[in-house]
Amino acid sequence: MSEVADRTPDGDANVIDTEYEIGQHNIQPKIGRFGMDIHNPVFAISAGGIILLVFYTLALPEQAAAFFGWLRPTLTSNFDWFFLVAGNIFVILTLALIVSPLGRIRLGGTEAKPDYSYTGWFSMLFAAGMGIGLMFYGVSEPISHFSSSVADGAGSPDSWAPLAGAAGDPAEAHRLGMAATIFHWGLHPWAIYAVVALSLALFSYNKGLPLSIRSIFYPIFGERVWGWTGHAIDTLAVFATLFGLATSLGIGAEQAIAGLNFLFDTPVTDTSKVVLISAITVLALVSVVAGLEAGVKRLSEINMVLAVLLLGFVIIVGPTLAIATGFFANLLAYVEYLPALSNPFGRSDANFSQGWTSFYWAWWISWSPFVGMFIARVSRGRTVREFLFCVLIIPSVVSVLWMTAFGGTALSLLQAGHQEIADAGLELKLFTMLGQLPLHSITSFIGIVLVIVFFVTSSDSGSLVIDTITAGGKVDAPVPQRVFWATFEGMVAVALLLGGGLGALQAASVSTGLPFAVVLLLGCVSLVKGLMSEPRS
């Protein structure tokens, strides 16, 4: 897709008349043989800030670990209500748009045609949005919520059970544990992604503005979005994207190393994690150079095939009937518990709402510039209704199926006496569960490959998005810039792992997710204004 084509609507669309041209603030320095095309000052501030963070974390690891250890619980305990309110607003808005007349608006103009088939499009949506997380938490989260809910101390101030749990009632603890898990992986995260993606697609493809976060806010700030107001928005988006992505890369590294140790007894050390992140970053660089069509799209489709094979295997050799009936039972439990789980005020389950939900919402929000822009890049030609249904409803249903198959199988094995699944570390629970099923060496190896390829696609598409933002909305900036950001993503993940482990990664996500949540809420107002002015196909 060329830059001109990206900004030229096909058919009727309400293009915004602005004197701003893509790249008018850009500078084109040369480093050796390589030319650059970077937005000034977004690139300089973003890159400089990240370099300082990496230096601080590696130079003072103990101090950094203490700081990040304080930061995450402080933010989630004081702003849990705000994250929950924001998440609810995103869900209500996206569901309302699906059923409203605004759903007939076509992204790219009334005559625009989709750039990708449903198969390729959905593969990229899902691989970018949730891959590593579903692998890491698909077994560990249902087990964790069930164990805390059924425990004798469920409901006490120290308990991590959702909604005071169901002490001594395994059947209800099962329902509650699955409902809480689906709550974190269902409508709310995909609504966050959908708001950002739809806003970017609308203001780029229909309004003719640069594919950058600042463009979303033109109806509110007008021409000021091309000045320091927009610089601040885009810079915050870069930080949020990088830290949200680094969290996922760190989680992926933890799980891949644990899987390699489980299968091949490889050592689990900081050095091995650094080596793994470095190796996968190199693979991501190869994908970056290959480009969107040959790189991310092809890897995403490979991942979808492997994920479907692994999911099908678990359904067939696991408790098939329980999974089939559990899908509908879990969906019903999710709907039943959704109002209480999404309630932002008067919660008695502080550990759950702050330690689980608040972190998740901050993580999804910090990921939203990355996932949203990537989804926007590949979604031209879809109607708003089609877009939201495929970005919100279908992935939520797939998440329910995934959690039911993996989490339900793990819970069945646990209740049959396989306590080792509950006793394993979070990063090992998937492999411990697969170890109780036939062909566990093969399926565990496929699981490791899935984590690694999800890792590569996330790094590749993340560098694509950050590069677009720091190139002033250009979608065809020089490849060396994307190589630069892919390299830095790996460096940030390594630095934060060494300077505080997963806690540091999670703290970084929350710290950028909080201010960006404010930005997204303002963006909802701008999105509605933009849609109201569009012709409907």
C-alpha positions in Angstrom: 0.0 0.0 0.0 1.4 3.4 -0.9 1.2 6.4 1.2 -1.0 8.3 -1.3 -3.4 5.4 -1.6 -3.7 5.1 2.2 -4.9 8.7 2.4 -7.1 8.9 -0.7 -10.7 7.8 -0.1 -12.5 5.6 -2.7 -15.9 7.1 -3.2 -17.6 9.6 -0.9 -15.9 10.6 2.4 -15.7 13.8 4.4 -12.0 14.7 4.0 -10.7 17.2 6.4 -9.3 20.3 4.8 -5.9 21.0 6.4 -2.7 22.6 5.2 -0.6 20.0 7.0 1.3 17.6 4.8 2.7 14.2 6.0 6.3 14.6 7.0 6.4 18.4 6.9 8.2 18.3 10.3 10.5 15.4 9.3 14.2 15.6 8.9 16.3 13.3 6.7 19.7 12.7 8.3 22.1 10.1 6.9 24.0 7.6 9.0 26.6 6.1 6.8 24.9 4.7 3.8 21.5 4.6 5.5 19.0 7.5 5.1 16.4 8.3 7.8 13.1 10.0 7.6 12.1 10.9 11.2 9.6 13.2 12.8 11.1 16.1 14.8 10.8 16.2 17.8 8.8 12.9 18.4 11.6 10.6 17.4 14.3 12.4 19.4 12.2 12.6 22.6 11.0 9.0 22.4 14.4 7.5 21.5 16.2 9.7 24.1 13.8 8.9 26.9 14.1 5.1 26.2 17.9 5.2 26.0 17.9 6.9 29.5 15.6 4.3 30.9 17.7 1.4 29.6 20.8 3.1 31.0 19.2 3.7 34.4 17.8 0.2 34.7 21.1 -1.5 33.7 23.4 0.9 35.7 21.3 0.8 38.9 19.5 -2.5 38.9 18.7 -2.7 42.6 17.4 0.8 42.7 15.4 0.2 39.6 13.9 -3.0 41.0 12.9 -1.2 44.2 11.3 1.7 42.2 9.3 -0.6 39.9 8.3 -2.8 42.8 6.8 0.3 44.4 5.3 1.8 41.3 2.9 -0.9 40.1 0.9 -1.6 43.3 0.8 2.2 44.0 -0.8 2.9 40.7 -3.2 -0.1 40.5 -4.4 0.4 44.1 -5.2 4.1 43.7 -6.5 4.1 40.2 -8.3 0.7 39.9 -11.7 2.4 39.7 -10.5 4.7 36.9 -9.2 1.7 34.8 -12.5 -0.1 35.3 -14.7 2.9 34.4 -12.6 3.5 31.3 -12.8 -0.2 30.2 -16.6 -0.1 30.6 -16.9 3.0 28.5 -15.0 1.4 25.7 -17.2 -1.7 25.7 -20.4 0.3 25.7 -19.3 2.6 22.9 -18.2 -0.2 20.6 -21.3 -2.3 21.1 -23.5 0.8 20.5 -21.7 1.5 17.3 -22.3 -2.0 16.0 -26.1 -1.7 16.2 -26.3 2.0 15.3 -26.7 3.4 11.8 -23.1 4.6 12.0 -22.1 0.9 11.5 -22.8 1.3 7.7 -19.9 3.7 7.3 -17.1 2.2 5.2 -13.4 2.7 6.1 -11.7 4.3 3.1 -14.8 5.7 1.5 -18.1 4.4 0.1 -16.4 2.5 -2.7 -13.4 1.1 -0.8 -12.5 -2.6 -1.1 -10.8 -4.7 1.5 -7.0 -5.1 1.1 -6.9 -8.6 2.6 -9.0 -11.7 2.7 -10.9 -12.7 5.9 -8.3 -15.4 6.6 -5.3 -13.2 6.3 -7.0 -10.3 8.0 -8.2 -12.3 11.0 -4.9 -14.1 11.4 -3.1 -10.7 11.7 -5.7 -9.3 14.1 -5.4 -12.2 16.5 -1.7 -12.7 16.3 -1.0 -9.1 17.0 -3.7 -8.7 19.7 -3.3 -11.6 22.2 -0.9 -14.4 21.1 1.6 -14.5 23.8 -0.9 -13.7 26.6 -3.2 -16.6 25.7 -0.3 -19.0 25.7 1.0 -17.7 29.1 -2.4 -17.3 30.9 -4.6 -19.9 29.1 -3.8 -22.5 31.8 -2.4 -20.4 34.6 -5.2 -17.9 35.1 -8.2 -20.4 35.4 -6.1 -22.5 37.8 -5.2 -19.4 39.9 -8.7 -18.1 40.1 -10.2 -21.5 40.9 -7.6 -22.3 43.6 -8.1 -18.9 45.3 -11.9 -19.1 45.0 -12.3 -22.6 46.5 -9.8 -22.1 49.3 -11.0 -21.8 52.9 -9.9 -18.2 53.2 -11.7 -17.0 50.1 -13.3 -13.7 50.8 -10.8 -12.6 53.4 -8.8 -9.3 52.9 -5.7 -11.4 52.0 -7.5 -13.6 49.5 -7.0 -13.2 45.7 -10.3 -14.7 44.9 -12.6 -12.8 42.6 -15.9 -11.5 44.1 -15.1 -13.2 47.5 -14.8 -16.6 45.9 -16.8 -19.8 46.6 -15.1 -21.4 49.5 -15.7 -25.2 49.7 -17.8 -25.2 46.6 -15.7 -26.6 43.7 -18.4 -26.4 41.1 -19.1 -22.7 41.7 -15.4 -21.9 42.1 -15.0 -23.5 38.7 -17.7 -21.2 37.2 -16.4 -18.1 38.9 -12.7 -18.8 38.0 -13.6 -19.3 34.3 -15.9 -16.2 34.3 -13.1 -14.1 35.8 -10.6 -15.4 33.3 -12.9 -14.7 30.3 -13.6 -11.2 31.7 -9.9 -10.4 31.3 -9.7 -11.8 27.8 -13.1 -11.0 26.3 -15.0 -7.9 25.4 -13.0 -5.3 27.4 -9.5 -5.7 25.9 -10.8 -6.0 22.4 -13.0 -3.0 22.9 -9.9 -1.0 23.8 -8.1 -2.1 20.7 -11.2 -1.5 18.6 -11.6 2.1 19.7 -8.0 3.0 18.8 -8.0 1.0 15.5 -11.3 2.4 14.3 -10.3 6.0 15.2 -7.0 5.7 13.3 -8.6 4.0 10.3 -11.4 6.6 10.1 -9.2 9.7 10.4 -6.5 8.3 8.0 -8.6 6.6 5.3 -11.7 8.8 5.4 -10.5 12.1 6.6 -7.1 12.1 4.8 -5.0 12.7 7.9 -1.6 11.0 8.7 -1.8 7.5 10.2 -0.7 8.8 13.6 -2.4 8.9 17.0 -2.5 12.7 17.0 -4.8 12.6 13.9 -7.6 11.2 16.1 -7.9 14.4 18.0 -8.3 16.8 15.1 -12.1 17.4 15.8 -11.1 18.5 19.3 -7.8 20.4 18.9 -8.0 21.4 15.3 -4.7 22.5 13.7 -3.0 22.3 17.2 -2.6 18.6 16.7 0.3 19.4 14.4 2.1 21.3 17.2 3.2 20.4 20.7 -0.2 19.0 21.6 0.2 16.4 19.0 3.9 15.9 19.8 3.0 15.0 23.4 0.2 12.6 22.3 2.4 10.8 19.8 5.4 10.6 22.2 3.1 9.1 25.0 1.8 6.6 22.4 5.4 5.5 21.6 6.2 5.0 25.3 3.0 3.2 26.0 3.5 0.9 22.9 7.1 0.1 23.8 6.5 -0.7 27.4 3.3 -2.7 26.7 5.2 -4.6 24.1 8.2 -5.1 26.3 5.9 -6.7 29.0 4.6 -9.2 26.4 8.1 -10.0 25.2 9.3 -10.5 28.8 6.4 -12.8 29.5 7.1 -14.7 26.3 10.7 -15.1 27.2 9.9 -16.4 30.6 7.5 -19.0 29.2 9.8 -20.1 26.3 12.7 -20.6 28.6 10.5 -22.5 31.1 9.3 -24.7 28.2 12.8 -25.3 27.0 13.8 -26.3 30.5 10.8 -28.6 30.8 11.6 -30.4 27.5 15.4 -30.2 27.3 16.6 -29.2 30.8 18.1 -26.0 29.5 19.2 -23.6 32.3 16.8 -20.9 33.5 19.0 -17.9 34.1 19.0 -14.2 33.3 21.7 -15.0 30.8 19.5 -17.5 29.0 16.6 -15.1 28.9 18.9 -12.4 27.4 20.2 -14.8 24.8 16.6 -15.9 23.9 15.3 -12.3 23.6 18.4 -11.4 21.5 17.9 -14.4 19.2 14.2 -13.7 18.7 14.9 -10.0 18.1 17.2 -11.1 15.3 14.3 -13.2 13.8 12.1 -10.2 14.1 14.6 -8.1 12.2 14.5 -10.6 9.4 10.7 -10.3 9.3 11.0 -6.5 9.4 13.2 -6.4 6.4 10.8 -8.8 4.6 8.0 -6.3 5.0 4.3 -6.5 6.0 3.1 -8.9 3.3 6.0 -11.4 3.4 6.8 -10.9 7.1 4.0 -10.3 9.6 1.2 -11.7 7.4 3.0 -14.9 6.6 4.1 -15.5 10.2 0.6 -14.7 11.5 -0.9 -17.3 9.2 1.6 -19.9 10.3 0.8 -19.1 13.9 -2.9 -19.4 13.3 -2.4 -22.9 11.8 -0.2 -24.0 14.8 -2.6 -22.5 17.3 -5.6 -24.2 15.7 -3.7 -27.5 15.6 -2.8 -27.2 19.3 -6.3 -26.2 20.3 -7.9 -29.0 18.3 -5.5 -31.5 19.9 -6.4 -30.4 23.4 -10.1 -30.6 22.6 -9.9 -34.1 21.1 -7.6 -35.8 23.7 -8.8 -33.8 26.6 -12.2 -34.0 28.2 -14.0 -33.3 24.9 -17.6 -33.4 26.2 -16.7 -31.2 29.2 -15.1 -28.7 26.9 -18.0 -28.7 24.5 -20.6 -28.1 27.3 -18.2 -25.9 29.2 -18.0 -23.5 26.4 -21.6 -22.5 26.7 -21.6 -22.8 30.5 -18.5 -20.6 30.8 -20.1 -18.0 28.4 -23.2 -18.0 30.5 -21.1 -17.6 33.7 -19.2 -14.7 32.1 -22.5 -12.9 31.2 -23.9 -13.6 34.7 -20.8 -12.3 36.6 -19.9 -9.5 34.1 -21.8 -6.7 36.0 -20.1 -7.5 39.3 -16.7 -8.1 37.8 -16.8 -4.8 35.9 -18.1 -2.8 38.9 -15.5 -0.1 39.7 -16.7 0.9 43.2 -17.2 -0.8 46.6 -15.2 -3.9 45.8 -14.3 -6.2 48.6 -11.9 -8.2 46.4 -9.1 -5.6 46.3 -6.3 -8.1 45.5 -8.2 -9.4 42.5 -9.5 -6.1 41.1 -6.2 -4.3 41.7 -3.7 -7.0 41.2 -5.4 -8.7 38.2 -8.0 -6.5 36.5 -6.3 -3.1 36.9 -3.0 -4.4 35.6 -4.7 -6.1 32.7 -6.6 -3.0 31.7 -3.4 -0.9 32.0 -1.6 -3.5 29.9 -4.3 -3.5 27.2 -4.4 0.3 27.1 -0.6 0.5 26.8 -0.8 -2.0 24.0 -3.6 -0.2 22.2 -1.5 2.2 20.1 0.5 -0.8 18.8 -2.4 -3.2 18.2 -4.8 -0.4 17.1 -2.5 1.0 14.5 -1.6 -2.4 13.2 -5.3 -3.4 12.9 -6.0 0.0 11.2 -3.2 -0.7 8.7 -4.8 -3.9 7.5 -8.5 -3.0 7.8 -9.2 -0.5 5.0 -12.4 -1.3 3.0 -14.4 -2.8 5.9 -17.6 -1.2 7.2 -17.6 0.0 10.8 -20.1 -2.8 11.7 -18.1 -5.5 10.0 -14.9 -4.1 11.5 -16.2 -4.0 15.1 -17.8 -7.4 14.8 -14.6 -9.0 13.6 -12.4 -7.1 16.0 -14.6 -7.3 19.1 -17.1 -10.2 19.0 -15.2 -12.9 17.1 -11.9 -12.6 19.0 -13.9 -12.6 22.3 -15.7 -15.8 21.3 -12.3 -17.4 20.3 -10.8 -16.4 23.7 -13.7 -18.1 25.4 -13.1 -21.3 23.4 -9.3 -21.1 24.1 -9.7 -20.6 27.8 -12.4 -23.3 28.0 -10.2 -25.8 26.2 -6.9 -25.1 28.0 -8.2 -23.9 31.4 -11.1 -26.4 31.5 -8.7 -29.3 30.7 -6.3 -28.1 33.4 -9.1 -27.8 36.0 -10.4 -31.3 35.1 -6.9 -32.7 35.6 -6.5 -30.8 38.8 -9.7 -32.1 40.3 -8.7 -35.6 39.2 -5.7 -35.3 41.4 -2.9 -33.7 39.3 -1.9 -31.2 41.9 1.4 -30.6 40.1 -0.4 -28.3 37.7 -1.5 -25.9 40.5 2.0 -26.2 42.1 3.9 -25.2 39.0 5.0 -21.7 38.3 2.8 -19.5 36.1 5.2 -19.9 33.2 5.2 -23.7 33.5 1.5 -24.5 34.0 0.8 -24.9 30.3 3.6 -27.4 29.8 2.7 -29.2 33.1 -0.8 -29.6 31.8 0.3 -30.8 28.4 2.6 -33.2 30.2 -0.5 -35.1 31.4 -1.8 -35.6 27.9 -0.5 -37.9 25.1 2.3 -36.8 22.8 3.3 -34.2 25.4 6.8 -33.7 24.0 5.4 -32.8 20.6 2.6 -30.5 21.9 5.0 -28.8 24.3 7.4 -28.2 21.5 4.6 -26.7 19.4 3.7 -24.5 22.4 7.3 -23.2 22.5 7.3 -22.5 18.8 3.9 -20.7 19.1 5.3 -18.5 21.9 8.4 -17.7 19.8 6.5 -16.9 16.6 4.0 -14.8 18.5 7.0 -13.1 20.0 8.5 -12.4 16.5 5.2 -11.1 15.1 4.6 -8.8 18.1 8.1 -7.4 17.8 7.8 -6.9 14.0 4.4 -5.3 14.0 5.3 -3.3 17.1 8.3 -1.8 15.3 6.2 -1.1 12.3 3.7 0.9 14.4 6.3 2.8 16.4 8.2 3.7 13.2 5.0 5.0 11.7 4.4 7.3 14.7 7.9 8.5 14.8 8.0 9.1 11.1 5.1 11.5 11.3 2.5 9.1 10.0 4.5 7.8 7.0 3.8 4.2 6.3 6.8 3.7 3.9 9.6 5.1 6.0 13.1 3.6 5.4 13.6 0.1 6.7 16.6 1.0 8.9 14.2 3.0 11.2 12.1 -0.1 11.8 15.3 -2.1 12.5 16.2 0.5 15.0 12.9 0.2 16.9 12.8 -3.6 16.7 16.3 -3.6 18.3 15.2 -1.2 21.0 12.2 -3.3 21.9 14.5 -6.2 22.7 16.8 -4.0 24.7 14.0 -2.5 26.8 12.6 -6.0 27.5 16.1 -7.2 28.6 16.8 -4.1 30.7 13.5 -4.3 32.6 13.9 -8.1 33.1 17.3 -7.6 34.6 16.2 -4.5 36.6 13.2 -6.1 38.4 11.9 -9.0 36.4 8.2 -9.3 35.3 7.3 -6.8 38.1 9.3 -4.1 36.4 7.8 -4.9 33.0 4.3 -4.7 34.5 5.0 -1.5 36.3 6.2 0.1 33.1 3.0 -0.9 31.4 0.8 0.5 34.1 2.7 3.8 34.3 2.1 4.5 30.6 -1.4 2.9 30.5 -2.8 5.4 33.1 -2.2 8.6 31.2 -3.0 7.0 27.9 -6.4 5.9 29.3 -7.2 9.6 29.7 -6.1 10.2 26.0 -8.3 7.3 24.8 -11.4 8.5 26.7 -10.9 11.9 24.9 -10.4 10.0 21.7 -13.9 8.4 22.1 -15.5 11.8 21.9 -13.5 12.6 18.7 -14.4 9.3 17.2 -18.1 9.8 17.5 -17.7 13.3 16.1 -15.8 12.0 13.1 -18.3 9.2 12.4 -21.3 11.6 12.6 -19.9 13.6 9.7 -19.4 10.6 7.3 -21.6 9.4 4.5 -22.9 5.9 4.9 -22.5 3.2 2.2 
